[in-house]
Amino acid sequence: MDKDILCAESGVSDAEKFSITERSVEDVRACSVDPKAELRIVRRIDMRLLPASMFIYLLCFLDRTDIGNARILNSTAGDSLAETIRISNQQYLTALLVFIIAYSLFDVPSNYMLHRFRPSRWIACLMVGWGLMTMVLGAVENFAALVVIRFLQGAFEAGLFPGIIYCLTFWYKQDERGLRAAFIAGCATLAGAFGGAIAFGIGHMDGIRGLQGWRWLFIFEGIPSCLCAILVYFFYPDFPEASEWLSAEERALATERIKGVASLGHEKLTWAEAKATLVDWRLYLHHALCISFAVPFSSISLFTPTIVSGLGYEGLAAQLFTVPPYAIAFVVGLVVAWQADKRSMRSWTVFACFVISGICFLMQGLVSSHAFKARYGLLCVAVPFSFALQPILLSWLTANLRSTGATTLAVPMNVSIGQAGQIVGIYIYKNSEAPGYPTGHFTNAAFLLAGAIMVLTLRAVYIKRNQRLSEADRKWQL
């Protein structure tokens, strides 16, 4: 037995690998655990959970946002999505809207189903669903079909991101989640970068076997989600106390290190916990911050190819020039989240991101519409700091939740309410305002700067609450 994990025998036999005995848990409590042993178990969890979660979210976000690339792909040849099925700009926006409506409706129920049926099974089910819907998008012939399939795609994708964030809460402590969430959320930026590069490549397939390039785009991006669902079903980690890839002692340590500082995934959601979460008004400040973040997140995700095309880049070149802002965003997101966790300064880090990205969008709206280089440079700063907000905001929220009930409900509620901001985001970049798009830039700036003010308000709330508690009982994370 590894003495670095437990300093005394735990009494857990090999036959008990799906549960943790009372004796093994008490041994962990009674012993002084070697920090090196805990570090090793965290690394094992990282290697199992993080790469899988990152790749799943990458596939999800690729399938969600490829419609933005499809909209203008091969437009110079008259073979774009909008031109092929003859939809107006308003109809295109409606297709984006129904996705968000479905996402909002199915967010909370999906998170409950993940809790009920285990993460590996439910996430695999979601992957098959959205993967199939993405491929079916490649066959649509009219506006009605586009709307129906986008609604179903939104329903399947709704539970993934809040579900993964929920999973982090019963594998990691508060000060460990921010960076891990950043790695996962950063895949949205990688999806933006890969999405542009993939669209650039697939654009050269236009006309092969009589299919437009955008149809090939949907088909090729939907297949990996369906295939990877099989691996997720069998290998994605569920709950610490039921993970047979860990030894009995490692399961005891993985579970015990979380108790008292986070939720355990197997605990049931009670009506009392649900009611307490719903009436906790401070959580609605977190939700309001999510709305402020969601406006630029939505508009950037769906309209970056359009914005770039307004900077003088046309055709396939417009796809290629969407890559740098997203590539930079991935690196910035990781660095910012790492510093937020390391220094335990989530509120100030979030505040800085809101201010920097807000100012950049404001300047984009103010500079000349023909100052292409300046506007592209500002875009390469605004996108990274806008996307860097999501993991830190969720880390700040989950750090101030202490029960499974609160986590199961509050996280998907946060994402679901944030969809109100995403609805705003799909309408602010107007074709009639090209190439400057002042309404889009100014709206993003307004929501981001308003978010900065709300961060200071929420920080003041937590400081006031902590002042009422003794030093040992202070629990509100800043």
Secondary structure, DSSP 8 states (H G I E B T S, - for coil): --TTT-SS-----GGGTTS--HHHHHHHHHS---HHHHHHHHHHHHHHHHHHHHHHHHHHHHHHHHHHHHHHTTGGGT-SHHHHTT--HHHHHHHHHHHHHHHHHHHHHHHHHHHHH-HHHHHHHHHHHHHHHHHHHTT--SHHHHHHHHHHHHHHHTTHHHHHHHHHHTTS-HHHHHHHHHHHHHHHHHHHHHHHHHHHHHGGGTTGGG--HHHHHHHHHHHHHHHHHHHHHHHS---GGG-TTS-HHHHHHHHHTTBTTB--TTS---HHHHHHHHT-HHHHHHHHHHHHHHHHHHHHHHHHHHHHHTTT--THHHHHTTHHHHHHHHHHHHHHHHHHHHHT-HHHHHHHHHHHHHHHHHHHHHS-TT-HHHHHHHHHHHHHHHHTHHHHHHHHHHHT--SHHHHHHHHHHHHHHHHHHHHHHTTSS-GGGTTT-HHHHHHHHHHHHHHHHHHHHHHHHHHHHHHTS-TTT-----
